[in-house]
């Protein structure tokens, strides 16, 4: 049953007088207070609403310096209430307070283990480990909270367990990893 909708696309131009308008929404996550955080890839920002749809604020600025964002895609909260942002255009992961204060960043462009190529989805597990859907490298990578590479799931190709443009990742209570394979329109599950 449909409940409600909020926020709108920006009509004619960016910068319309309505702060709750969006361009290209890529991810949504709720904090512990049930406030709704939305990543907007085109406007390079995070918008925040309460669960009734009232606009609470936004943060984010286009750029490549620490704390700046270029095309945020996936977002997720850790157990401490920090918001992790996949900074797809800068091939890195950034951690912020829920109010947008920069805390840390890691990642670099490439194809080697631990490197990223247009990362997309993200999930933080109960231990704080970070799982990233690495879009153009066609794999999911697992990192420690400080960005140390731990392992990968999937690989480019078309065989069993192979991925073609993973876009989202989830973790179950047993630690199994689920990856949405955008290119093949299916979900893969992996054990650790």
Backbone bond lengths (Angstrom), bond angles and torsions (degrees), N, CA, C in turn:
res aa  C-N    CA-C-N  psi(-1)  N-CA   C-N-CA  omega(-1)  CA-C   N-CA-C  phi
1 X - - - 1.437 - - 1.527 109.09 -
2 X 1.306 116.33 129.37 1.467 122.06 178.66 1.519 109.85 -67.94
3 X 1.342 116.66 135.99 1.463 120.98 -179.74 1.525 111.18 -106.06
4 X 1.347 116.82 -56.51 1.471 119.97 -177.30 1.517 110.09 -167.84
5 X 1.311 116.16 171.44 1.459 122.80 170.77 1.510 107.91 -139.99
6 X 1.330 115.91 155.91 1.462 119.84 177.03 1.507 109.48 -154.12
7 X 1.354 114.80 160.65 1.456 120.82 -172.48 1.514 108.72 76.47
8 X 1.300 116.65 155.57 1.459 121.37 179.17 1.515 109.45 -145.65
9 X 1.321 115.39 161.18 1.456 120.08 171.75 1.509 110.03 -69.46
10 X 1.300 116.27 148.32 1.467 120.40 178.50 1.521 107.76 -73.04
11 X 1.322 117.78 129.38 1.469 119.62 -174.79 1.523 114.11 -66.22
12 X 1.312 119.63 -89.84 1.456 121.59 -172.14 1.520 114.24 -86.76
13 X 1.327 118.27 -37.84 1.456 119.15 -175.05 1.527 110.92 -146.53
14 X 1.315 113.42 155.88 1.459 119.36 173.56 1.525 107.54 -66.86
15 X 1.308 116.01 140.72 1.458 119.43 179.58 1.513 112.87 95.85
16 X 1.339 116.97 12.16 1.460 119.46 174.74 1.529 108.03 -56.84
17 X 1.316 118.55 156.56 1.461 121.12 -170.86 1.522 115.39 -71.01
18 X 1.306 119.49 6.87 1.455 121.20 -177.57 1.525 109.54 -105.06
19 X 1.340 118.42 110.41 1.462 120.49 -174.13 1.524 114.03 -67.79
20 X 1.321 119.00 -16.83 1.456 120.27 -176.90 1.523 112.91 -95.09
21 X 1.312 117.26 12.34 1.464 120.10 178.46 1.514 110.80 -85.04
22 X 1.318 115.43 153.20 1.460 122.09 -175.42 1.512 110.87 -129.37
23 X 1.337 115.06 166.82 1.451 120.88 174.69 1.526 112.17 -117.05
24 X 1.333 117.64 -56.84 1.458 120.46 -173.83 1.522 108.10 -141.63
25 X 1.312 116.03 89.33 1.462 121.90 -177.27 1.519 109.88 -76.73
26 X 1.334 116.37 134.99 1.458 120.37 -176.22 1.516 114.14 -122.04
27 X 1.325 119.11 -23.56 1.459 120.39 -175.15 1.518 109.68 -159.47
28 X 1.335 115.13 153.67 1.461 121.24 177.69 1.526 108.84 -141.30
29 X 1.333 116.27 142.64 1.461 121.60 177.28 1.530 107.66 -152.45
30 X 1.331 116.46 150.02 1.457 121.68 179.01 1.525 110.03 -106.50
31 X 1.349 116.07 143.10 1.463 119.33 175.16 1.529 109.01 -85.82
32 X 1.329 117.10 -177.33 1.466 121.60 -177.45 1.520 112.77 -64.13
33 X 1.349 116.98 -23.00 1.466 121.57 178.05 1.524 112.11 -91.20
34 X 1.324 116.68 7.29 1.471 124.38 -178.79 1.522 113.32 66.15
35 X 1.334 116.94 25.75 1.460 119.88 168.53 1.519 107.55 -78.28
36 X 1.322 116.52 146.27 1.457 123.50 -173.99 1.528 109.58 -101.06
37 X 1.338 116.23 121.94 1.464 123.03 178.17 1.521 108.25 -107.69
38 X 1.328 116.29 129.55 1.454 122.11 -175.56 1.528 109.50 -125.47
39 X 1.338 116.99 127.69 1.461 121.69 175.24 1.526 109.10 -87.00
40 X 1.312 116.48 130.66 1.459 122.87 178.37 1.531 107.49 -117.19
41 X 1.333 115.96 103.75 1.460 120.99 -174.31 1.523 112.48 -64.45
42 X 1.314 118.15 -39.22 1.458 120.87 -174.70 1.529 112.64 -76.05
43 X 1.337 117.21 -34.40 1.465 120.39 -179.80 1.528 111.80 -94.64
44 X 1.337 117.71 -0.18 1.464 123.37 173.57 1.525 111.64 56.50
45 X 1.334 114.97 49.64 1.461 118.03 -177.29 1.524 111.44 -151.68
46 X 1.327 113.99 168.64 1.449 123.76 172.51 1.519 106.65 -114.00
47 X 1.335 117.12 126.06 1.463 121.75 176.93 1.520 108.35 -106.75
48 X 1.332 116.38 146.60 1.461 121.79 -175.77 1.526 109.38 -125.79
49 X 1.338 114.83 134.77 1.462 123.12 178.44 1.517 108.31 -131.36
50 X 1.333 117.15 155.24 1.454 117.76 167.99 1.528 107.12 -82.40
51 X 1.327 117.52 174.42 1.469 119.05 -174.22 1.524 112.91 -70.51
52 X 1.329 117.50 -10.36 1.463 120.81 174.93 1.528 111.34 -88.84
53 X 1.333 116.62 -5.48 1.453 120.72 178.68 1.512 114.62 95.66
54 X 1.326 117.63 7.20 1.465 120.72 178.14 1.529 108.68 -76.17
55 X 1.313 115.71 127.98 1.461 121.66 -179.69 1.523 109.53 -67.73
56 X 1.344 117.20 125.42 1.463 122.33 -178.85 1.523 113.00 -104.75
57 X 1.313 116.98 -24.62 1.459 119.22 -179.36 1.510 112.32 157.54
58 X 1.315 115.08 -178.68 1.461 121.49 179.28 1.515 108.19 -153.04
59 X 1.310 116.11 157.07 1.456 121.47 173.33 1.509 109.11 -151.98
60 X 1.308 114.87 158.89 1.454 121.71 -178.72 1.508 110.53 128.46
61 X 1.323 114.66 144.91 1.460 121.15 -179.54 1.528 107.72 -144.77
62 X 1.321 116.78 135.32 1.453 121.81 179.45 1.516 110.88 -64.70
63 X 1.329 115.86 132.16 1.452 120.64 175.97 1.512 111.50 160.39
64 X 1.335 115.26 -176.75 1.461 120.71 -179.00 1.524 113.25 -119.33
65 X 1.333 117.87 -1.17 1.464 120.52 176.41 1.520 109.72 -72.49
66 X 1.326 117.18 164.55 1.461 120.32 177.37 1.516 109.57 -55.81
67 X 1.325 116.01 132.27 1.454 121.74 -179.79 1.515 114.50 86.89
68 X 1.311 118.50 -14.30 1.461 121.03 174.13 1.530 108.37 -89.47
69 X 1.317 116.07 157.74 1.460 121.66 -172.81 1.519 109.75 -129.73
70 X 1.327 116.14 141.44 1.459 121.62 174.17 1.520 107.88 -128.86
71 X 1.318 115.86 93.80 1.459 120.83 177.88 1.516 113.94 75.56
72 X 1.343 118.42 63.90 1.461 118.71 177.85 1.525 110.55 -64.05
73 X 1.308 116.23 133.15 1.468 119.44 178.80 1.517 109.45 -114.38
74 X 1.323 119.79 -85.04 1.454 121.12 -179.30 1.517 112.44 -80.98
75 X 1.345 115.61 149.52 1.459 122.23 174.56 1.523 108.45 -141.21
76 X 1.337 115.69 148.36 1.462 120.85 175.91 1.522 109.14 -159.15
77 X 1.320 116.33 149.81 1.451 122.36 175.74 1.518 110.62 -93.77
78 X 1.336 116.53 144.93 1.457 120.35 171.10 1.533 108.65 -92.93
79 X 1.320 116.88 179.16 1.467 120.85 -176.19 1.523 112.85 -68.08
80 X 1.330 118.06 -16.05 1.458 121.69 178.32 1.522 112.64 -92.64
81 X 1.324 117.02 1.50 1.461 121.04 178.31 1.509 114.77 85.20
82 X 1.335 117.88 14.71 1.460 121.05 175.61 1.518 109.61 -88.01
83 X 1.322 116.33 144.29 1.455 121.54 -179.23 1.526 109.70 -97.94
84 X 1.327 115.64 121.73 1.466 122.75 176.67 1.528 107.56 -95.38
85 X 1.320 116.29 132.79 1.462 122.13 -175.55 1.528 109.04 -123.01
86 X 1.330 115.96 127.78 1.460 120.62 170.98 1.525 106.45 -79.82
87 X 1.314 115.23 112.15 1.464 123.25 -179.49 1.536 106.36 -94.23
88 X 1.332 115.54 78.89 1.468 122.10 -168.09 1.526 112.87 -59.14
89 X 1.317 117.58 -44.48 1.456 120.63 -177.16 1.521 113.90 -67.67
90 X 1.332 117.01 -20.86 1.461 121.48 178.05 1.533 112.21 -105.69
91 X 1.334 117.00 5.18 1.469 122.17 177.83 1.528 112.33 51.27
92 X 1.337 114.45 50.44 1.456 118.85 179.81 1.527 110.46 -151.47
93 X 1.329 113.97 170.28 1.451 122.58 176.23 1.522 106.52 -116.14
94 X 1.341 116.49 134.77 1.456 120.48 178.11 1.522 109.88 -124.01
95 X 1.321 115.43 147.74 1.464 121.87 177.27 1.522 108.26 -116.37
96 X 1.345 115.62 132.29 1.453 123.54 -179.36 1.525 109.61 -130.60
97 X 1.330 116.99 159.08 1.451 119.60 164.70 1.530 106.07 -68.89
98 X 1.302 117.12 166.84 1.474 118.16 -179.66 1.523 112.10 -67.54
99 X 1.343 117.01 -14.84 1.464 121.44 176.97 1.522 112.69 -91.91
100 X 1.345 116.84 1.65 1.459 120.36 175.24 1.514 115.68 96.09
101 X 1.334 118.34 9.21 1.468 119.65 176.91 1.527 108.63 -77.28
102 X 1.327 115.92 125.97 1.454 121.97 -179.23 1.528 110.42 -65.29
103 X 1.358 116.13 134.62 1.456 121.67 177.84 1.522 112.54 -116.00
104 X 1.340 117.05 -46.54 1.466 119.62 -178.97 1.525 109.87 -165.25
105 X 1.337 114.51 166.37 1.469 121.05 177.46 1.518 108.64 -152.24
106 X 1.318 115.99 150.37 1.460 121.68 173.49 1.522 109.01 -156.88
107 X 1.314 114.58 159.80 1.460 121.56 178.95 1.505 111.26 121.30
108 X 1.317 114.38 151.55 1.463 120.84 175.49 1.518 108.46 -150.55
109 X 1.318 115.34 157.47 1.463 121.08 -178.43 1.523 110.69 -72.64
110 X 1.330 115.26 139.13 1.452 120.20 176.08 1.515 111.66 159.32
111 X 1.330 114.86 -176.85 1.463 120.57 -177.91 1.526 113.13 -115.86
112 X 1.320 118.38 -7.09 1.466 121.61 180.00 1.527 109.78 -72.73
113 X 1.335 116.20 165.29 1.460 120.39 175.38 1.520 109.39 -54.00
114 X 1.318 116.07 131.76 1.457 121.17 179.58 1.514 114.82 88.46
115 X 1.309 118.11 -12.38 1.462 121.13 176.50 1.527 109.26 -95.01
116 X 1.327 116.49 158.47 1.461 122.32 -173.82 1.523 110.51 -124.17
117 X 1.338 114.76 149.82 1.452 120.66 176.17 1.524 107.81 -138.12
118 X 1.318 115.29 94.41 1.469 125.05 -175.42 1.535 110.80 56.04
119 X 1.330 116.62 64.06 1.466 119.64 177.70 1.520 110.53 -62.80
120 X 1.323 116.70 155.08 1.464 119.63 -175.22 1.516 112.92 -129.35
121 X 1.321 119.30 -72.68 1.461 121.63 -176.34 1.513 112.33 -91.82
122 X 1.350 115.93 162.04 1.460 121.47 -179.53 1.517 110.02 -148.96
123 X 1.321 115.24 146.94 1.463 121.49 173.91 1.518 107.89 -146.30
124 X 1.331 116.35 135.32 1.461 122.79 177.45 1.524 107.30 -106.16
125 X 1.340 117.79 126.23 1.462 119.19 179.82 1.527 110.52 -86.97
126 X 1.331 116.72 178.38 1.457 122.11 -176.33 1.516 114.23 -63.93
127 X 1.323 118.27 -20.80 1.466 121.91 177.68 1.521 111.97 -90.33
128 X 1.325 116.86 -4.38 1.458 121.06 -179.22 1.515 114.37 93.13
129 X 1.339 116.89 -0.31 1.462 119.02 177.26 1.527 109.58 -69.51
130 X 1.327 115.34 149.09 1.462 122.95 -171.03 1.531 109.05 -113.78
131 X 1.329 116.63 125.09 1.462 123.31 178.23 1.520 107.60 -109.56
132 X 1.335 116.37 128.97 1.466 121.20 -174.95 1.523 109.68 -125.28
133 X 1.333 116.23 126.82 1.466 121.88 171.73 1.521 106.95 -77.99
134 X 1.327 115.81 107.70 1.469 123.66 -174.10 1.535 107.62 -93.94
135 X 1.317 115.86 89.31 1.470 125.73 -167.57 1.530 114.07 -49.10
136 X 1.323 118.33 -66.04 1.464 120.17 -174.50 1.523 113.92 -76.02
137 X 1.327 117.96 -17.72 1.464 120.16 174.04 1.528 111.61 -87.96
138 X 1.325 117.00 -2.68 1.471 123.01 175.31 1.528 112.79 51.01
139 X 1.340 114.29 53.89 1.460 120.37 177.78 1.525 109.02 -157.98
140 X 1.325 115.22 164.88 1.457 122.04 169.25 1.516 106.07 -109.58
141 X 1.331 116.76 131.64 1.458 120.76 179.19 1.528 109.78 -113.88
142 X 1.328 114.83 144.36 1.462 122.00 177.19 1.529 107.84 -110.04
143 X 1.357 115.01 132.20 1.455 122.57 -179.85 1.527 109.99 -127.85
144 X 1.316 116.15 155.04 1.464 120.59 169.02 1.531 107.21 -73.09
145 X 1.337 118.36 166.39 1.467 119.50 -179.66 1.527 114.11 -58.40
146 X 1.338 118.11 -24.34 1.467 119.60 179.24 1.526 112.60 -94.92
147 X 1.342 117.11 11.02 1.463 121.02 172.97 1.511 115.69 92.39
148 X 1.326 118.64 9.10 1.466 120.63 177.16 1.531 109.11 -74.56
149 X 1.320 116.28 127.97 1.462 121.29 178.79 1.528 109.12 -64.88
150 X 1.342 116.55 133.26 1.460 121.78 178.73 1.524 112.63 -113.07
151 X 1.332 117.80 -47.23 1.458 120.96 -179.04 1.528 110.43 -171.85
152 X 1.342 115.70 170.41 1.467 121.84 178.01 1.515 110.33 -128.08
153 X 1.318 114.93 156.92 1.457 123.21 175.43 1.515 107.77 -127.23
154 X 1.323 116.79 136.12 1.453 120.98 179.95 1.512 111.54 76.45
155 X 1.321 114.54 172.50 1.461 122.99 178.94 1.521 107.01 -163.33
156 X 1.335 117.42 160.68 1.465 119.07 178.30 1.531 110.68 -60.72
157 X 1.308 116.20 146.58 1.455 120.27 176.66 1.508 112.28 139.91
158 X 1.320 114.79 -164.99 1.466 119.56 -177.57 1.527 112.51 -130.09
159 X 1.312 118.52 5.01 1.459 121.02 179.34 1.518 112.29 -81.21
160 X 1.323 115.38 -175.26 1.456 120.98 -179.89 1.524 110.18 -59.74
161 X 1.331 116.71 128.08 1.457 122.39 179.28 1.514 115.16 79.90
162 X 1.331 117.63 -6.69 1.469 120.64 178.49 1.525 109.58 -72.96
163 X 1.312 116.55 151.41 1.465 122.14 -178.75 1.522 110.66 -121.13
164 X 1.320 114.31 150.03 1.460 121.25 173.06 1.523 108.09 -133.80
165 X 1.319 116.25 94.53 1.458 124.67 179.53 1.534 112.58 70.42
166 X 1.344 118.21 68.23 1.465 119.70 175.76 1.528 110.61 -67.43
167 X 1.337 115.66 136.83 1.462 119.50 -174.79 1.524 113.91 -117.82
168 X 1.314 118.68 -17.82 1.465 121.48 -179.20 1.518 108.66 -151.54
169 X 1.327 114.85 156.54 1.461 120.02 -179.06 1.525 109.17 -142.04
170 X 1.330 115.98 144.13 1.460 122.04 176.91 1.519 109.81 -138.23
171 X 1.324 116.53 159.57 1.454 122.98 -178.53 1.524 107.35 -130.24
172 X 1.349 117.44 132.23 1.460 118.94 176.21 1.531 110.55 -91.86
173 X 1.342 116.77 178.98 1.464 121.38 -176.25 1.520 113.20 -64.67
174 X 1.326 118.06 -23.06 1.468 121.71 178.02 1.527 112.43 -87.64
175 X 1.324 117.15 -4.37 1.461 120.72 -179.99 1.515 114.19 92.18
176 X 1.332 117.73 5.21 1.460 119.28 176.07 1.527 109.15 -70.11
177 X 1.328 115.31 145.58 1.463 122.58 -175.10 1.521 108.79 -106.02
178 X 1.331 116.88 131.67 1.462 123.23 178.17 1.516 108.42 -116.12
179 X 1.321 116.37 129.19 1.462 121.22 -178.68 1.520 109.94 -123.32
180 X 1.330 116.40 130.05 1.461 121.29 173.14 1.521 107.30 -80.68
181 X 1.327 116.32 121.07 1.460 122.86 179.00 1.527 107.29 -97.09
182 X 1.338 115.64 94.79 1.459 121.34 -176.96 1.528 111.17 -60.98
183 X 1.318 117.74 -40.90 1.457 121.72 -176.12 1.509 114.70 -69.48
184 X 1.333 116.94 -27.90 1.459 121.28 -179.54 1.528 112.86 -109.52
185 X 1.332 117.41 -0.66 1.467 122.17 178.60 1.524 112.93 55.92
186 X 1.336 115.53 50.32 1.459 119.16 176.81 1.526 109.10 -152.27
187 X 1.317 115.95 173.78 1.452 122.73 177.09 1.511 108.24 -115.52
188 X 1.338 116.79 134.48 1.464 122.45 176.52 1.521 107.91 -107.70
189 X 1.326 116.35 145.45 1.477 121.34 174.41 1.530 108.13 -120.96
190 X 1.338 115.36 137.84 1.470 121.96 -178.62 1.526 108.61 -131.39
191 X 1.332 116.81 146.11 1.461 120.98 170.18 1.520 108.31 -94.18
192 X 1.323 115.91 159.25 1.475 119.86 179.14 1.511 110.95 -100.03
